[in-house]
Amino acid sequence: MNSMQKEQPQERRLSEVASILKQPEGMLSSDFPRIELVANRMDIHWDLWQRGLLWILFSRGDDGKYSCGNGGLTVSSPRQIGKTFTIGTAFFVECMLRPRLNVIWTAHHTRTTTKTFADMEALAGMPAVARHVAYVRKANGQQEIGFTNGSVIMFGAREKGFGRGLHGVDVEVFDEAQILSENAIANMVPAMNTAQDPLVVFMGNPPKPGDPCEVFAVKRAGALDGSLDGGAYIELAADRDADVDDRTAWAKANPSYPARTKETAILRLRQLLDVDAFKREALGIWDEAKTDRAIPEELWDNSVVDAAPTVFDRLAVGIDMPPTRESLTLCACWKHGDAAHVETIEVRDVASHGMAWVVDWCASRWRDKLAAVMIDAQSPAMALLPDFKAAHVRVTITGANDIGRATGRFMDMLKAGKLTHLPDDRQEALAAAVKGATTRPIGRAGAFGWDRSATDIDISPLVASTIALYGAYTTTRNPRRHQKVRIGG
C-alpha cells in the first residue's frame, strides 16, 4: 500500500487508463462521494482513475443494492500500481461509516496479508481516525481491526486455511486473485450467505503458468466474450505487442508511473525478470491462451479398441470433478504388460446423484480388485477423503510434480501406441475432454498438465484417466497377490 496519495496534474480517467472496462448495468448512484468526503478529511486522496474504479465498486442500482453485488469487481493490473491502497483505504473508510460491516481481506500468501494489515494499522493510528477504532488485534492468523460502531476488518492467508467456518461476512476481498482456485473460493463464499448486500472484490496480476487461476481466468474470459454475468471487470495493461523497454508502454499499463511508481522500480523488474514474466508483472499482459488441441485427433483415433483387456496386471481408478462441482467422474486404467487401457466408468450429476456412489463403487472392489484410487490435490474431489477413510479405502493424492509425470506418461504411451481407449461414441465425456484439452506448463523443467481451451470445457474425464494411468504404474499394491488378474463373474 502506498503512503497517503495526492492528485497529480495531467491525470487520466479510468476509461482512458483501462485496456478492458466492463461495467455493470443499471448504475444509478454510488456511495463513493460520501466515502471520498471522509477520506479527504483524513488526507487520503485518490487519483482520477482510482476514483472512477471506486465509483463503480460502490455503485448501486435501482433496487438499492450494489451493482457489483452479483458478480463482484475484478481488477487485473501490473504490480506497483496502487490497487491495494485504493481498495484498502476505501473499505477502511466504509467501515468507519457503516455500522456492523464485516469485511475479510485474504491473500494467498501470509506475507501479503501481513503487509496489508500493517498499512491498515497505520491508518488506524492516525489522530483523526483513532477515536473510531475500538481495537487492533495483531496475533498471527487473527489479525483484525475493530471499529467502535461494530464494524471489523479481518486479515488472513488462504494458504493457512483462513476463511473457513466464518459466517455473517458482508465483504470479501480476494487479493492475489491470480492464485485463487474454485476449490478455495468455494470454502469462503458461503460465509456471505446471510449478507443482505454482499460485495466481493477480486484483484491480482496476470497469472503465471501453473497458477491455480480458475476464478480469475473465468472472470476475464467472460469480460472478453460478453458473457460476464453481473459485476465489473477492469484490466490495466500495455498492448500485447508492446516493446518491453518502451516507457510509453510502461505508462499505458501503469497510470502511477512515473509520478508514484518510479522508473527505477520498473527497471529493477526489467533486470530481474525474463521477458514473459516482465510482461505479466510490470505491463499487466496476460499470456496468450493456447487453443491447439493437446492430443491430435489422428493420434487419439488410432488408439481405439473395442474392449478393455480381460487379462491385466493392475487395475487403478482416478476420480475428478470440474471447478463447478457439477459432476463427478470415475475413470479406470488396466495395465497389461508394457501397455495400458483407459476408459470412463461413470460420470454422474452431483445434484441428482450426490457423491457417495463413487466411494461405494471403490469400496466394493478395494479388497480384491483395485490396486490404487487416485485423486489430485487440487481437485474438488478431495472432499471425499473422509468418506474413503471411513470406508477403509486408501487414496493416493497427486501433487503438481506427479501431474507433470502422469501427463507426460499419458502422451508418451499414446504416441508409442501403448495406450488404448474405447470408441468416442461409447466414451462421449472422455472424447469431449480430449477434444477440448490444451496444456499448461508445470515448473521450469518442461513438465506440463492438462488445461481447458474454454471455460465451459470439462476435462475431468481426461484428468481422471491420466491419474488412473499414473496410479497403475506407480502403486506397489497387488490386491490379490497374483501376477495376473482375470475378470471373474
Secondary structure as UniProt FT lines:
FT   HELIX           14..17
FT   STRAND          20..22
FT   TURN            25..26
FT   STRAND          29..30
FT   HELIX           32..41
FT   TURN            42..43
FT   HELIX           48..57
FT   STRAND          59..60
FT   TURN            62..63
FT   TURN            67..71
FT   STRAND          73..76
FT   HELIX           83..97
FT   TURN            99..100
FT   STRAND          102..107
FT   HELIX           110..124
FT   TURN            127..129
FT   HELIX           130..132
FT   STRAND          133..137
FT   TURN            140..141
FT   STRAND          143..147
FT   TURN            148..149
FT   STRAND          152..157
FT   HELIX           158..160
FT   TURN            161..165
FT   STRAND          171..174
FT   HELIX           177..179
FT   HELIX           182..188
FT   HELIX           189..192
FT   TURN            193..194
FT   STRAND          199..204
FT   TURN            209..210
FT   HELIX           214..225
FT   STRAND          232..235
FT   TURN            240..241
FT   TURN            244..245
FT   HELIX           247..253
FT   TURN            255..260
FT   HELIX           263..272
FT   HELIX           275..281
FT   TURN            282..283
FT   HELIX           297..301
FT   TURN            302..303
FT   STRAND          311..312
FT   STRAND          314..320
FT   TURN            323..324
FT   STRAND          327..336
FT   TURN            337..338
FT   STRAND          339..349
FT   HELIX           350..353
FT   HELIX           356..366
FT   TURN            367..369
FT   STRAND          372..376
FT   TURN            377..378
FT   HELIX           380..384
FT   HELIX           385..390
FT   TURN            391..392
FT   STRAND          395..398
FT   HELIX           400..415
FT   TURN            416..417
FT   STRAND          419..421
FT   HELIX           424..426
FT   HELIX           428..436
FT   STRAND          437..442
FT   TURN            443..446
FT   STRAND          447..452
FT   TURN            455..456
FT   HELIX           460..474
FT   TURN            479..480
FT   STRAND          485..486
//
